[in-house]
Amino acid sequence: MVHFVGAGPGAKDLITVRGLSYIREADVIIYAGSLVNPELLKEAKSQCSIYDSAYMTLEEVLDVMYAAEAEGLMTVRLHTGDPSIYGAIREQMDELSKKGISYDVCPGVSSMSGAAASLRAEYTLPEVSQSIIITRAEGRTKVPSGEELSKMAAHHATMILFLSSGLAKKVKEDLMAGGYEPDTPTAVVYKATWQEEKIIRTVLERLPEEMEREGIHKTALIIVGNVLDGAYEKSKLYDKTFTTEFRKGKEEGI
């Protein structure tokens, strides 16, 4: 059996209870290199075989899984954050399915959730943004047609950019070309929830310069949107005049 496990954003105690249980039971662990907190690997049993996938190809990762399965061993494929977001797990699962190998997925806390906690931010605010665009800048890996940043920017929604720290200038140019204002609030969270976490709060126009000054070129999220600053409407859910399934609203003045 292979368990794909989300290791969480960085802090050791932000892995799920289920994920930690799998790590402690595993005979084989294949982890996503420096993106996974090494403290989690200390939870593995002493006889567990541990592999760093940063030095492995897809075929080599699969070969380890196949070998473990042939011996009746349990494998944990430990991904950073939540494996459903830029985790490259589909290509692994499809190959396991072809071999008739059982697997499941244990979700994890995404780095974007960790970043929101560190920023003390809410990504969705009434009358500001009710949508989140999770994407990345186009670099060596292309994005599908229609998903270019300049086109996604037209929505003016909260935007969270993964895998884009080394492309800050392009991010700025593409988002401004798509309609974001130069003074749109912007934040960078480097290694969210790790001890070495670093936060930059700036505006879109100054993003490249601020990131260069702090020496941030990888392992960071870029968050862009007016939810990071400014006015918003309070939620209707807790408005005393708003009736819900569980509570009748009161008239103004009562």
Contacts in CASP RR format, 6 or more apart in sequence:
PFRMAT RR
TARGET T0000
AUTHOR 0000-0000-0000
METHOD contacts of the structure
MODEL  1
MVHFVGAGPGAKDLITVRGLSYIREADVIIYAGSLVNPELLKEAKSQCSI
YDSAYMTLEEVLDVMYAAEAEGLMTVRLHTGDPSIYGAIREQMDELSKKG
ISYDVCPGVSSMSGAAASLRAEYTLPEVSQSIIITRAEGRTKVPSGEELS
KMAAHHATMILFLSSGLAKKVKEDLMAGGYEPDTPTAVVYKATWQEEKII
RTVLERLPEEMEREGIHKTALIIVGNVLDGAYEKSKLYDKTFTTEFRKGK
EEGI
1 69 0 8 1.000
1 74 0 8 1.000
1 75 0 8 1.000
1 101 0 8 1.000
1 102 0 8 1.000
1 103 0 8 1.000
1 104 0 8 1.000
2 65 0 8 1.000
2 68 0 8 1.000
2 69 0 8 1.000
2 74 0 8 1.000
2 75 0 8 1.000
2 76 0 8 1.000
2 77 0 8 1.000
2 96 0 8 1.000
2 101 0 8 1.000
2 102 0 8 1.000
2 103 0 8 1.000
2 104 0 8 1.000
3 19 0 8 1.000
3 22 0 8 1.000
3 26 0 8 1.000
3 74 0 8 1.000
3 75 0 8 1.000
3 76 0 8 1.000
3 77 0 8 1.000
3 103 0 8 1.000
3 104 0 8 1.000
3 105 0 8 1.000
3 106 0 8 1.000
4 77 0 8 1.000
4 79 0 8 1.000
4 83 0 8 1.000
4 89 0 8 1.000
4 92 0 8 1.000
4 93 0 8 1.000
4 103 0 8 1.000
4 104 0 8 1.000
4 105 0 8 1.000
4 106 0 8 1.000
5 15 0 8 1.000
5 19 0 8 1.000
5 22 0 8 1.000
5 23 0 8 1.000
5 76 0 8 1.000
5 77 0 8 1.000
5 78 0 8 1.000
5 79 0 8 1.000
5 83 0 8 1.000
5 106 0 8 1.000
5 108 0 8 1.000
6 15 0 8 1.000
6 16 0 8 1.000
6 19 0 8 1.000
6 78 0 8 1.000
6 79 0 8 1.000
6 80 0 8 1.000
6 81 0 8 1.000
6 82 0 8 1.000
6 83 0 8 1.000
6 106 0 8 1.000
6 107 0 8 1.000
6 108 0 8 1.000
7 15 0 8 1.000
7 31 0 8 1.000
7 32 0 8 1.000
7 35 0 8 1.000
7 36 0 8 1.000
7 37 0 8 1.000
7 40 0 8 1.000
7 78 0 8 1.000
7 79 0 8 1.000
7 80 0 8 1.000
7 81 0 8 1.000
7 108 0 8 1.000
8 14 0 8 1.000
8 15 0 8 1.000
8 80 0 8 1.000
8 81 0 8 1.000
8 82 0 8 1.000
8 108 0 8 1.000
8 109 0 8 1.000
8 110 0 8 1.000
8 111 0 8 1.000
9 80 0 8 1.000
9 81 0 8 1.000
9 109 0 8 1.000
9 110 0 8 1.000
9 111 0 8 1.000
9 113 0 8 1.000
9 114 0 8 1.000
9 115 0 8 1.000
9 192 0 8 1.000
9 193 0 8 1.000
9 194 0 8 1.000
10 36 0 8 1.000
10 37 0 8 1.000
10 80 0 8 1.000
10 81 0 8 1.000
10 111 0 8 1.000
10 191 0 8 1.000
10 192 0 8 1.000
10 193 0 8 1.000
10 194 0 8 1.000
11 37 0 8 1.000
11 193 0 8 1.000
11 194 0 8 1.000
12 37 0 8 1.000
12 39 0 8 1.000
12 40 0 8 1.000
14 109 0 8 1.000
14 114 0 8 1.000
14 193 0 8 1.000
15 23 0 8 1.000
15 40 0 8 1.000
15 108 0 8 1.000
15 109 0 8 1.000
16 106 0 8 1.000
16 107 0 8 1.000
16 108 0 8 1.000
16 109 0 8 1.000
18 106 0 8 1.000
19 106 0 8 1.000
19 108 0 8 1.000
20 40 0 8 1.000
20 43 0 8 1.000
22 74 0 8 1.000
22 76 0 8 1.000
22 106 0 8 1.000
23 29 0 8 1.000
23 40 0 8 1.000
23 41 0 8 1.000
23 43 0 8 1.000
23 44 0 8 1.000
23 76 0 8 1.000
23 78 0 8 1.000
24 43 0 8 1.000
24 44 0 8 1.000
24 45 0 8 1.000
25 45 0 8 1.000
25 74 0 8 1.000
26 44 0 8 1.000
26 45 0 8 1.000
26 48 0 8 1.000
26 74 0 8 1.000
26 75 0 8 1.000
26 76 0 8 1.000
27 47 0 8 1.000
27 48 0 8 1.000
27 49 0 8 1.000
27 68 0 8 1.000
27 73 0 8 1.000
27 74 0 8 1.000
27 75 0 8 1.000
28 48 0 8 1.000
28 49 0 8 1.000
28 50 0 8 1.000
28 51 0 8 1.000
28 64 0 8 1.000
28 65 0 8 1.000
28 68 0 8 1.000
28 73 0 8 1.000
28 74 0 8 1.000
28 75 0 8 1.000
28 76 0 8 1.000
29 41 0 8 1.000
29 44 0 8 1.000
29 48 0 8 1.000
29 49 0 8 1.000
29 50 0 8 1.000
29 51 0 8 1.000
29 75 0 8 1.000
29 76 0 8 1.000
29 78 0 8 1.000
30 50 0 8 1.000
30 51 0 8 1.000
30 53 0 8 1.000
30 56 0 8 1.000
30 61 0 8 1.000
30 64 0 8 1.000
30 65 0 8 1.000
30 75 0 8 1.000
30 76 0 8 1.000
30 77 0 8 1.000
30 78 0 8 1.000
31 40 0 8 1.000
31 41 0 8 1.000
31 50 0 8 1.000
31 51 0 8 1.000
31 52 0 8 1.000
31 53 0 8 1.000
31 78 0 8 1.000
32 53 0 8 1.000
32 54 0 8 1.000
32 78 0 8 1.000
32 79 0 8 1.000
32 80 0 8 1.000
33 52 0 8 1.000
33 53 0 8 1.000
33 54 0 8 1.000
34 54 0 8 1.000
35 80 0 8 1.000
35 219 0 8 1.000
36 78 0 8 1.000
36 79 0 8 1.000
36 80 0 8 1.000
37 194 0 8 1.000
40 78 0 8 1.000
41 50 0 8 1.000
44 50 0 8 1.000
49 68 0 8 1.000
51 61 0 8 1.000
51 64 0 8 1.000
53 61 0 8 1.000
56 64 0 8 1.000
58 91 0 8 1.000
58 92 0 8 1.000
61 77 0 8 1.000
61 92 0 8 1.000
62 92 0 8 1.000
62 95 0 8 1.000
62 96 0 8 1.000
64 75 0 8 1.000
65 75 0 8 1.000
65 77 0 8 1.000
65 92 0 8 1.000
65 96 0 8 1.000
65 101 0 8 1.000
66 99 0 8 1.000
66 101 0 8 1.000
68 74 0 8 1.000
68 75 0 8 1.000
69 75 0 8 1.000
69 99 0 8 1.000
69 101 0 8 1.000
77 89 0 8 1.000
77 92 0 8 1.000
79 87 0 8 1.000
79 89 0 8 1.000
80 87 0 8 1.000
80 111 0 8 1.000
81 108 0 8 1.000
81 109 0 8 1.000
81 110 0 8 1.000
81 111 0 8 1.000
82 107 0 8 1.000
82 108 0 8 1.000
82 109 0 8 1.000
82 110 0 8 1.000
83 89 0 8 1.000
83 105 0 8 1.000
83 107 0 8 1.000
83 108 0 8 1.000
84 105 0 8 1.000
84 107 0 8 1.000
85 110 0 8 1.000
85 112 0 8 1.000
85 134 0 8 1.000
85 162 0 8 1.000
86 136 0 8 1.000
86 162 0 8 1.000
86 163 0 8 1.000
89 105 0 8 1.000
93 103 0 8 1.000
96 102 0 8 1.000
96 103 0 8 1.000
111 162 0 8 1.000
111 189 0 8 1.000
111 192 0 8 1.000
111 193 0 8 1.000
111 221 0 8 1.000
112 123 0 8 1.000
112 134 0 8 1.000
112 160 0 8 1.000
112 162 0 8 1.000
112 221 0 8 1.000
112 223 0 8 1.000
114 189 0 8 1.000
114 192 0 8 1.000
114 193 0 8 1.000
115 121 0 8 1.000
115 160 0 8 1.000
115 187 0 8 1.000
115 189 0 8 1.000
115 192 0 8 1.000
115 221 0 8 1.000
115 223 0 8 1.000
116 122 0 8 1.000
116 123 0 8 1.000
117 192 0 8 1.000
117 193 0 8 1.000
118 189 0 8 1.000
118 192 0 8 1.000
118 193 0 8 1.000
118 197 0 8 1.000
118 199 0 8 1.000
119 187 0 8 1.000
119 189 0 8 1.000
119 199 0 8 1.000
119 223 0 8 1.000
119 228 0 8 1.000
121 187 0 8 1.000
121 223 0 8 1.000
121 227 0 8 1.000
121 228 0 8 1.000
122 227 0 8 1.000
123 129 0 8 1.000
123 132 0 8 1.000
123 158 0 8 1.000
123 160 0 8 1.000
123 223 0 8 1.000
123 227 0 8 1.000
124 130 0 8 1.000
124 131 0 8 1.000
124 132 0 8 1.000
124 158 0 8 1.000
124 227 0 8 1.000
125 227 0 8 1.000
125 232 0 8 1.000
125 233 0 8 1.000
126 232 0 8 1.000
126 233 0 8 1.000
126 234 0 8 1.000
126 235 0 8 1.000
126 236 0 8 1.000
127 232 0 8 1.000
127 233 0 8 1.000
128 226 0 8 1.000
128 227 0 8 1.000
128 230 0 8 1.000
128 231 0 8 1.000
128 232 0 8 1.000
128 233 0 8 1.000
129 156 0 8 1.000
129 157 0 8 1.000
129 158 0 8 1.000
129 225 0 8 1.000
129 226 0 8 1.000
129 227 0 8 1.000
130 157 0 8 1.000
131 155 0 8 1.000
131 157 0 8 1.000
131 158 0 8 1.000
132 157 0 8 1.000
132 158 0 8 1.000
132 159 0 8 1.000
132 160 0 8 1.000
133 152 0 8 1.000
133 155 0 8 1.000
133 157 0 8 1.000
133 158 0 8 1.000
133 159 0 8 1.000
133 160 0 8 1.000
134 160 0 8 1.000
134 162 0 8 1.000
135 143 0 8 1.000
135 147 0 8 1.000
135 149 0 8 1.000
135 152 0 8 1.000
135 159 0 8 1.000
135 160 0 8 1.000
135 161 0 8 1.000
135 162 0 8 1.000
136 143 0 8 1.000
136 161 0 8 1.000
136 162 0 8 1.000
136 163 0 8 1.000
136 164 0 8 1.000
137 149 0 8 1.000
137 161 0 8 1.000
137 163 0 8 1.000
137 164 0 8 1.000
137 167 0 8 1.000
137 170 0 8 1.000
137 171 0 8 1.000
137 174 0 8 1.000
138 148 0 8 1.000
138 149 0 8 1.000
138 170 0 8 1.000
139 167 0 8 1.000
139 170 0 8 1.000
148 174 0 8 1.000
149 170 0 8 1.000
149 171 0 8 1.000
149 174 0 8 1.000
149 175 0 8 1.000
149 178 0 8 1.000
150 174 0 8 1.000
150 175 0 8 1.000
150 177 0 8 1.000
150 178 0 8 1.000
151 178 0 8 1.000
152 159 0 8 1.000
153 159 0 8 1.000
153 174 0 8 1.000
153 175 0 8 1.000
153 176 0 8 1.000
153 177 0 8 1.000
153 178 0 8 1.000
153 179 0 8 1.000
153 180 0 8 1.000
154 178 0 8 1.000
154 179 0 8 1.000
156 179 0 8 1.000
156 180 0 8 1.000
156 225 0 8 1.000
156 226 0 8 1.000
157 225 0 8 1.000
158 223 0 8 1.000
158 224 0 8 1.000
158 225 0 8 1.000
158 227 0 8 1.000
159 175 0 8 1.000
159 223 0 8 1.000
159 224 0 8 1.000
159 225 0 8 1.000
160 221 0 8 1.000
160 222 0 8 1.000
160 223 0 8 1.000
161 171 0 8 1.000
161 221 0 8 1.000
161 222 0 8 1.000
161 223 0 8 1.000
161 224 0 8 1.000
162 221 0 8 1.000
164 171 0 8 1.000
164 222 0 8 1.000
165 188 0 8 1.000
165 190 0 8 1.000
165 211 0 8 1.000
165 216 0 8 1.000
165 217 0 8 1.000
165 218 0 8 1.000
165 219 0 8 1.000
165 220 0 8 1.000
165 222 0 8 1.000
166 211 0 8 1.000
166 217 0 8 1.000
166 218 0 8 1.000
168 207 0 8 1.000
168 208 0 8 1.000
168 211 0 8 1.000
168 212 0 8 1.000
168 222 0 8 1.000
169 208 0 8 1.000
171 207 0 8 1.000
171 222 0 8 1.000
172 204 0 8 1.000
172 205 0 8 1.000
172 207 0 8 1.000
172 208 0 8 1.000
175 184 0 8 1.000
175 204 0 8 1.000
175 224 0 8 1.000
176 182 0 8 1.000
176 204 0 8 1.000
176 205 0 8 1.000
180 204 0 8 1.000
180 224 0 8 1.000
180 225 0 8 1.000
181 204 0 8 1.000
182 203 0 8 1.000
182 204 0 8 1.000
182 205 0 8 1.000
183 203 0 8 1.000
183 204 0 8 1.000
183 205 0 8 1.000
184 203 0 8 1.000
184 204 0 8 1.000
184 224 0 8 1.000
184 225 0 8 1.000
184 226 0 8 1.000
185 201 0 8 1.000
185 203 0 8 1.000
185 224 0 8 1.000
185 225 0 8 1.000
185 226 0 8 1.000
185 227 0 8 1.000
185 228 0 8 1.000
185 229 0 8 1.000
185 230 0 8 1.000
186 201 0 8 1.000
186 202 0 8 1.000
186 203 0 8 1.000
186 204 0 8 1.000
186 207 0 8 1.000
186 222 0 8 1.000
186 223 0 8 1.000
186 224 0 8 1.000
186 225 0 8 1.000
186 228 0 8 1.000
187 199 0 8 1.000
187 200 0 8 1.000
187 201 0 8 1.000
187 202 0 8 1.000
187 222 0 8 1.000
187 223 0 8 1.000
187 228 0 8 1.000
188 199 0 8 1.000
188 200 0 8 1.000
188 202 0 8 1.000
188 207 0 8 1.000
188 210 0 8 1.000
188 211 0 8 1.000
188 214 0 8 1.000
188 216 0 8 1.000
188 220 0 8 1.000
188 221 0 8 1.000
188 222 0 8 1.000
188 223 0 8 1.000
189 197 0 8 1.000
189 198 0 8 1.000
189 199 0 8 1.000
189 220 0 8 1.000
189 221 0 8 1.000
189 223 0 8 1.000
190 196 0 8 1.000
190 197 0 8 1.000
190 198 0 8 1.000
190 199 0 8 1.000
190 200 0 8 1.000
190 214 0 8 1.000
190 216 0 8 1.000
190 219 0 8 1.000
190 220 0 8 1.000
191 197 0 8 1.000
191 198 0 8 1.000
191 219 0 8 1.000
191 220 0 8 1.000
192 221 0 8 1.000
198 214 0 8 1.000
198 216 0 8 1.000
200 210 0 8 1.000
200 211 0 8 1.000
200 214 0 8 1.000
200 216 0 8 1.000
201 228 0 8 1.000
202 210 0 8 1.000
204 224 0 8 1.000
207 222 0 8 1.000
211 217 0 8 1.000
211 220 0 8 1.000
236 242 0 8 1.000
237 244 0 8 1.000
240 249 0 8 1.000
240 250 0 8 1.000
241 249 0 8 1.000
241 250 0 8 1.000
241 251 0 8 1.000
241 252 0 8 1.000
242 249 0 8 1.000
243 249 0 8 1.000
END
